Structures are given as structure tokens and as C-alpha cells.
Amino acid sequence: MNHLNRKSGLMTRAAGCIIACAVLGIGVWAQDTSVTTVQHGPSSFDTQVRNAEVVYVEGNDLVLKLEHGRLEHLVVPVSDKFHVDGRELTVYDLKPGTKLTETITTTTSPRYVNTIRTIEGKVWHVSAPKTVILSLGDGTQKQYTVPDHAKFTIDGQSGKTVFDLKKGMRVQATVVADSAHDVIEQSKTVVGQAPPTLEIPEQVGTLLFTP
């Protein structure tokens, strides 16, 4: 019963930079090498509890009355279990009037990934001063971000900038990519209390109410 407003399943942010040395000419493609490290940050926990009462249940369609009085219609998987008065029930076993308490614990575990890759490619397109697209040895093209401090060596002359790059120039580069992923996991527990058993007689005559 994933019914709470929850955090997004997967939050990802990534940034990449390229520090490169470029030389004109044609030569043998250098072999790409890559090193990846993964670090796990401390996990954080968030627990939310809500109470509801079963109003209607038909098959696996469940209508609940929430604490603030709003009605909520749910289609409950058969695999979901409810612990009511010490018994494990499915949605088919619930009765109107059953009071449910749902506890959801969300665990967020940061996962930091750092990849360092040495590449060699040809300049495919330059959008100075920030980006360059390289054709790599496997035939693919990939865009990289060029830091403000990046310097290139062209025809033996060092100190060149991204503005000096031209299509077809061969580039050797070290690419550093950092990204942070939040791994979200959720656990859920639903317990309940069955409605009291009442003897309901057949209506006779006019239906009256006491004040």
C-alpha cells in the first residue's frame, strides 16, 4: 500500500569536466582506460504514520476514511498483508469499520560515484568556451565540458585554449565524472483492529434515532 506522498524514487545529479592535451596529426588510437570508485554515505531514515478506517471493501478495491475526514480509494495488491488482531489478512478479509495504522519507513542512502577515464578522440564540434564533442575510437560521439583553466598543446605549442580547437584535431584527455545517487528503500507495516461484533436486528417499522 504505497499510499503516502513519498520522495522521488531516484534523485541523480552529475557533473563532468575534461582536462585535455590536444595534438594535430594522425596516429594510432590510444586505448581508453577507466577507474571507478564508489563510496556510500550515511543513511537517513524517515518514518511516517497514518491512521484510517475501512469504509467499503469490494474485492481488492478499498475505500478508507483518513484522519482528516477525506475518503481515499485504493486498489490493493493481493500480496499486501494486514495484521489485524494478531491475524494476517489480505484485502479480501477486511471488513467495514476496521481501523488501520500504516507505518512507512523510508531509508535514503547516498552513493557517490567517481570515474576517471583517459581517452583519445578527434574533435567533432566545438562550442567555445564551454563544450567540445569528440569522436571516440568506438565510433561514438560524446560531449564534454571544458573547464575555464583547461590548456591544450597543438603542434607542439602549449597554452592553447578551447578557441584554438578545430574539427579533426586529435585530442588526448583525462575525463573526470562525479555523480551522487540517492538510493531510496521503503518498508511498510500495516496493523489494524477489527470492528466490534454487533447483533443487528432486522428493521421493523419506522427507523428512529435517540438524541
LINHUJO-V386999 format. One record per residue. N is the residue number from 0. RES is the residue in one letter. OMEGA is omega as a letter, one per 20 degrees, with the letter a starting at -180 (* if undefined). Layout:
n: (N/N)
res: (RES/RES)
omega: (OMEGA/OMEGA)
//
This chain:
n: (0/1/2/3/4/5/6/7/8/9/10/11/12/13/14/15/16/17/18/19/20/21/22/23/24/25/26/27/28/29/30/31/32/33/34/35/36/37/38/39/40/41/42/43/44/45/46/47/48/49/50/51/52/53/54/55/56/57/58/59/60/61/62/63/64/65/66/67/68/69/70/71/72/73/74/75/76/77/78/79/80/81/82/83/84/85/86/87/88/89/90/91/92/93/94/95/96/97/98/99/100/101/102/103/104/105/106/107/108/109/110/111/112/113/114/115/116/117/118/119/120/121/122/123/124/125/126/127/128/129/130/131/132/133/134/135/136/137/138/139/140/141/142/143/144/145/146/147/148/149/150/151/152/153/154/155/156/157/158/159/160/161/162/163/164/165/166/167/168/169/170/171/172/173/174/175/176/177/178/179/180/181/182/183/184/185/186/187/188/189/190/191/192/193/194/195/196/197/198/199/200/201/202/203/204/205/206/207/208/209/210)
res: (M/N/H/L/N/R/K/S/G/L/M/T/R/A/A/G/C/I/I/A/C/A/V/L/G/I/G/V/W/A/Q/D/T/S/V/T/T/V/Q/H/G/P/S/S/F/D/T/Q/V/R/N/A/E/V/V/Y/V/E/G/N/D/L/V/L/K/L/E/H/G/R/L/E/H/L/V/V/P/V/S/D/K/F/H/V/D/G/R/E/L/T/V/Y/D/L/K/P/G/T/K/L/T/E/T/I/T/T/T/T/S/P/R/Y/V/N/T/I/R/T/I/E/G/K/V/W/H/V/S/A/P/K/T/V/I/L/S/L/G/D/G/T/Q/K/Q/Y/T/V/P/D/H/A/K/F/T/I/D/G/Q/S/G/K/T/V/F/D/L/K/K/G/M/R/V/Q/A/T/V/V/A/D/S/A/H/D/V/I/E/Q/S/K/T/V/V/G/Q/A/P/P/T/L/E/I/P/E/Q/V/G/T/L/L/F/T/P)
omega: (a/a/a/r/a/r/r/r/a/r/a/r/a/r/a/r/r/r/a/r/a/r/r/r/a/r/r/r/r/r/r/r/a/r/a/r/a/r/r/r/r/a/r/a/r/a/r/a/r/a/a/r/r/r/r/r/r/a/r/r/a/r/a/r/a/a/a/r/a/r/a/r/a/r/a/r/r/a/r/a/r/r/a/r/r/r/r/a/r/a/a/a/a/r/r/a/r/r/a/r/a/r/r/r/r/r/r/a/r/r/a/a/r/a/r/a/r/a/r/a/r/r/r/r/r/r/a/j/a/a/r/r/a/r/a/a/a/r/a/r/a/a/r/r/a/r/a/a/a/r/a/r/a/a/r/r/a/r/r/a/a/r/a/a/r/r/r/r/r/a/r/a/r/a/r/r/r/r/r/a/r/r/a/r/a/r/a/r/r/r/a/r/a/r/r/r/a/r/a/a/r/a/r/r/a/r/a/r/r/a/*)
//
